[in-house]
Amino acid sequence: MSYAFKLAAAGIAILLAGGVAIALFSALWMQMSLAAGIVVVGGGLLLLAWRIDKRDRAARAGIEELPRI
């Protein structure tokens, strides 16, 4: 699969995830406020990014100990 197809697939996935987030959190946005909904969604995205970064760091553990080429 070429880079362009992967980029297009990632863009489509982001658009779909945004639509799902709007559908799931629309009741929250109506009851509290738009700012509170953005804080909740933003916090969830930060948590997701933190977990992915933690997993990637664990996968790269020990790379610094490899000999230089």
Secondary structure in CASP SS format (residue, H / E / C, confidence):
PFRMAT SS
TARGET T0000
AUTHOR 0000-0000-0000
METHOD secondary structure of the structure
MODEL  1
M C 1.00
S C 1.00
Y H 1.00
A H 1.00
F H 1.00
K H 1.00
L H 1.00
A H 1.00
A H 1.00
A H 1.00
G H 1.00
I H 1.00
A H 1.00
I H 1.00
L H 1.00
L H 1.00
A H 1.00
G H 1.00
G H 1.00
V H 1.00
A H 1.00
I H 1.00
A H 1.00
L H 1.00
F H 1.00
S H 1.00
A H 1.00
L H 1.00
W H 1.00
M H 1.00
Q H 1.00
M C 1.00
S C 1.00
L H 1.00
A H 1.00
A H 1.00
G H 1.00
I H 1.00
V H 1.00
V H 1.00
V H 1.00
G H 1.00
G H 1.00
G H 1.00
L H 1.00
L H 1.00
L H 1.00
L H 1.00
A H 1.00
W H 1.00
R H 1.00
I H 1.00
D H 1.00
K H 1.00
R H 1.00
D H 1.00
R H 1.00
A H 1.00
A H 1.00
R C 1.00
A C 1.00
G C 1.00
I H 1.00
E H 1.00
E H 1.00
L C 1.00
P C 1.00
R C 1.00
I C 1.00
END
